């Protein structure tokens, strides 16, 4: 009997949803290429970018200076 081993970034974990966005082909291709060259998973990088944005925007909303 095989057991599925879930990785920390597994896209099908409970509480996760899929987002669809439209981006220009060249932007998507360059992003994917840069992630590959750096040995990074594009979805992990995108989650990190979303997290950083939410943290920064939440701080600004609560009267804190935006971090640069």
C-alpha beads as a LAMMPS data file, in Angstrom:
LAMMPS data file: protein, C-alpha beads

68 atoms
67 bonds

1 atom types
1 bond types

-500.0 500.0 xlo xhi
-500.0 500.0 ylo yhi
-500.0 500.0 zlo zhi

Masses

1 110.0

Atoms # bond

1 1 1 0.000 0.000 0.000
2 1 1 1.449 3.348 -1.055
3 1 1 1.087 6.359 1.186
4 1 1 1.071 9.835 -0.275
5 1 1 3.833 11.916 1.251
6 1 1 2.748 15.533 1.481
7 1 1 5.367 18.209 1.131
8 1 1 5.045 21.457 3.111
9 1 1 4.069 23.320 -0.065
10 1 1 1.578 20.717 -1.279
11 1 1 -1.027 22.535 -3.343
12 1 1 -3.843 20.232 -2.275
13 1 1 -3.550 20.647 1.464
14 1 1 -6.627 21.501 3.502
15 1 1 -7.456 25.194 3.569
16 1 1 -5.736 25.988 0.266
17 1 1 -7.462 27.432 -2.765
18 1 1 -6.362 28.044 -6.310
19 1 1 -6.074 31.564 -7.721
20 1 1 -6.089 32.240 -11.437
21 1 1 -4.505 35.398 -12.805
22 1 1 -3.863 36.667 -16.284
23 1 1 -0.327 37.894 -16.983
24 1 1 1.526 38.629 -20.199
25 1 1 3.308 35.600 -21.703
26 1 1 6.724 37.237 -21.495
27 1 1 6.307 38.083 -17.802
28 1 1 5.190 34.535 -16.953
29 1 1 8.039 33.009 -18.960
30 1 1 10.708 35.240 -17.425
31 1 1 9.336 34.636 -13.915
32 1 1 9.300 30.859 -14.445
33 1 1 12.820 30.936 -15.899
34 1 1 14.212 32.958 -12.997
35 1 1 12.585 30.637 -10.472
36 1 1 14.015 27.598 -12.267
37 1 1 17.524 29.081 -12.432
38 1 1 17.364 29.748 -8.689
39 1 1 15.981 26.279 -7.999
40 1 1 12.754 27.721 -6.596
41 1 1 9.181 26.580 -7.078
42 1 1 7.197 29.408 -8.694
43 1 1 4.170 28.794 -6.477
44 1 1 6.312 29.110 -3.343
45 1 1 7.715 32.413 -4.606
46 1 1 4.211 33.684 -5.412
47 1 1 2.932 32.730 -1.951
48 1 1 5.867 34.627 -0.451
49 1 1 5.085 37.699 -2.540
50 1 1 1.422 37.580 -1.535
51 1 1 2.342 37.197 2.136
52 1 1 4.768 40.138 1.998
53 1 1 2.148 42.326 0.311
54 1 1 -0.545 41.468 2.866
55 1 1 1.832 42.133 5.771
56 1 1 2.930 45.467 4.309
57 1 1 -0.591 46.574 3.383
58 1 1 -1.976 45.528 6.773
59 1 1 0.715 47.548 8.548
60 1 1 -0.074 50.615 6.439
61 1 1 -3.773 50.191 7.137
62 1 1 -3.067 50.227 10.884
63 1 1 -1.059 53.461 10.726
64 1 1 2.390 51.904 10.553
65 1 1 4.905 53.136 8.024
66 1 1 5.260 50.941 4.968
67 1 1 8.455 48.906 4.972
68 1 1 10.843 49.270 2.071

Bonds

1 1 1 2
2 1 2 3
3 1 3 4
4 1 4 5
5 1 5 6
6 1 6 7
7 1 7 8
8 1 8 9
9 1 9 10
10 1 10 11
11 1 11 12
12 1 12 13
13 1 13 14
14 1 14 15
15 1 15 16
16 1 16 17
17 1 17 18
18 1 18 19
19 1 19 20
20 1 20 21
21 1 21 22
22 1 22 23
23 1 23 24
24 1 24 25
25 1 25 26
26 1 26 27
27 1 27 28
28 1 28 29
29 1 29 30
30 1 30 31
31 1 31 32
32 1 32 33
33 1 33 34
34 1 34 35
35 1 35 36
36 1 36 37
37 1 37 38
38 1 38 39
39 1 39 40
40 1 40 41
41 1 41 42
42 1 42 43
43 1 43 44
44 1 44 45
45 1 45 46
46 1 46 47
47 1 47 48
48 1 48 49
49 1 49 50
50 1 50 51
51 1 51 52
52 1 52 53
53 1 53 54
54 1 54 55
55 1 55 56
56 1 56 57
57 1 57 58
58 1 58 59
59 1 59 60
60 1 60 61
61 1 61 62
62 1 62 63
63 1 63 64
64 1 64 65
65 1 65 66
66 1 66 67
67 1 67 68
